[in-house]
């Protein structure tokens, strides 16, 4: 078994569950985050809070959680005319994708993460991409990431594995995984500390977490929560 992993960690629900999953499976886990001019920059504060608290939930996790790496990519935001990098409406585009799709984002993130991992002697890159979400981002699909894994490995002359624990499950199953990994304390951490809302709103705490309650990210999180709760009742 490979003993180390680098988690692409934004401070949102999915990346936090992936961090917990990595801490459960690998002996050494490091994290990497990116500032790319995102509209919901509140996630950058959330990631620090979550990192600090997740290590307190489980002594083994605390021992395994290593360094955090933070990369600023301001030019990327400048060339991305999207609802995540501009003050514009969230809508479907003529390309048939939500305006929240940031072209090249995950391709760039994994390439930078691999460069960090190369220096750190880490072979596994963990991301929270999921092709079952209705957004349908092409850079979140298994086929894309399989090709990227091969390209990164070939281009760096070292074998890397891209690990996506959430790839084929929906948001309800993500909540199930959360409870299985860390019980009620991890569920509470997800609700109270993570940030997913595309509009960067944290004014109201819903039963599923903070957010505007209307953007696609909030709606997806809410529906997943409600489906999970219904299955438990």
N, C-alpha and C positions, 0 to 999 in steps of 0.2 A: 504494500500500500504506500502511495506517495505521502510524504509526511508534512508537507507545507502547502499553503494556499494563499493567494492574494485575492481579496474580495473587492469587487467594484461596489463601493459603499456610498450611497447618497444620503442616507438618513431617512429614507422612505420605508413603507411597509415591506415591500418585496426584498429590498437589499438587506433589511434587518433580519428577516427570516432566513435569508441566505447566509448571513453572517453567523447566526445561531447554528445553522446546519453545518457550516464549515468548522465552527468551534467544536462541534460534536464529533466530527470525523477526522480532523487533522491535528497533528501535534503542535504545529506552529501556524498561526493565522495572522496575516497583516492586512491592512485595508488601504484603499486608494480612493480619493475623491477628486472631483473636478469642478472648478468654477468656469463656466463657459458663457456667462452673460445670461443665465437662466432667469426668467421672470419670477420664479418661485425660489429665490435665493435663500429664503428662510430655511430651506433644507440643509444649508451649510452649517447653520447653528444646531439644527436637530441632530445632525450626524455626530457632533461632539458630545452632546448629551447622551445619546443612545450608546455610543462607544463606552462612555464612562460608567453607565448603569448596567450594561449587559454583562460586564465583567464581574459585577457584584452578585448576579443571579446564581452563579454556579462557580465554585472555587476552581474547578477544572478549567472552565472557560477563562477565568481570570488569569490562570497560569499560561494558557495557550495564546491569549491575545497579545500580539506583538505591536510593531510600529505602525503608525498611520502616515500615509504619504498624501500630500495635497498639491495638485497641479492647477495652475491658472492658465486658461486658454481663451483669453479675451477676444482674440481675432476670430475665433470660431463663431462666437455669438454675432459678430458684426456681419458675417456673410450668410447668416441663417435668418431668412425672413419668415419666421414661424410664430405661432401663438405662444410658444414657450420662450422666445427670445425677443418678442416685440409686444407692444400693447395693442393687440388686435383680437378680433373675435375668434372664438373656437368654433370651427365649422368644417364641413367636408369640402375638400378642394376638387378641382376639375380632374385631378389625378386619381380621385377615389379614395384618398387618404385624409385623415383628420389634419387640420392645420397645426396640430401639436406635434406632428412628425418633424423631427429635426434631421435632415438628410446627412448621413455619414456619421452621426453622433456615436453610435455604438461601435462602428468600425474604428473610429478614431480612439475611443476610450480603450478598447481592447488592445490596440496597437501601443498606446502609451503605457497601459498596464503591463504589457508583455516586456517593454523596455525596463520598467521598474523591476519586474520579477526576474528578468535576466540578471540584473545587477545583484539582486538579493538571493539568488540561487533557488528560486521558487518555480515550480513546474505547472501548477494548477491555477487557472484564472476562473474565479467564480462570479457569475452575474445573475441578476434576477429577471432576465428576459423570459417572456412567456408568449407563445404564439396562440394561446387560447383566449387572450383578451380581445375584446371586439375591435380595438383600435387597429389591429392587423398590421402593425409596423413591419416593413420588410426586413429591417435589421434586427428584429426580435425572433425571426424564424429559425428553426433548427437547421434548415438547409444552408442559410446564410452563415450561421456560426460554425457549422461543420467545415465550410469552405474557408472561412477566416482562420480557423484553427490550423488547417493545413498550410495556408499561406504564411501565417506568422511563424510556424515551425520551420518551414522551408527558408523563409527570409532571414531568420535569426540563427539558423544552423543548430537549433536545439529543439527538442520535442516539448511542446506545450499542450496542455489539455484545457479546453474550455468547458467548464462545468456549470450547468443551468438546472438547479434542483426544481424549479417551478415550471419548466418548459411545457409540460403536458397536463397541468392541473389548473383548475379555475380558482377564483378568489376565495370561494367557500373552502376548498381543499387547502388553500394557503393558511386560512385560519385554523383548520384542523391540524396542519403541520406545526403551526405555532404552539398550539396547546400540547402536542405530543413532545415537542422539543424542550419546552420550558415551563409548561403548566400555566397556571393563572398569572404568576409574576411576569412571564414573557408576554402574555396577552395584554396585561395592564401596561407594560412598557410600550408595546405597539400602539395602544390606544392613546396614551398620554404624552408620549415623547416623539414619535415619528411624524414626519410631514410628507404628505402626498399631494395635497391640493395644488392644482396647476396655477391658481390665481394667487397663491401665497398667503391665504387667509387663515389666521389662527384665532379668530375672535370668539368662536363658539365650539364647545366640546360636545360632539354627538356621542351616541353610545359606541360608535365604531372609531371615533377619533376626531381630531380637529380638521376643519375645512369649511369651504363655502357651502358644500352640500349640493352644488349644482353642476360643477364642471365634470367632465368625463371621469377624471381620476377619483373624485369623491363619490360619484354615482356607482362606479365599479366597486369601490371599497365597501360602500353601504350595502349594495346588493349581495356581495359575497358574505358580509356579516349576517344579513337577514336570512340568507339561505342556510348558513351554518347554524344559526340559532334555531331555525325551524326544524332542522334535522335532529337537533338535540332534544327538542320538546316532545 
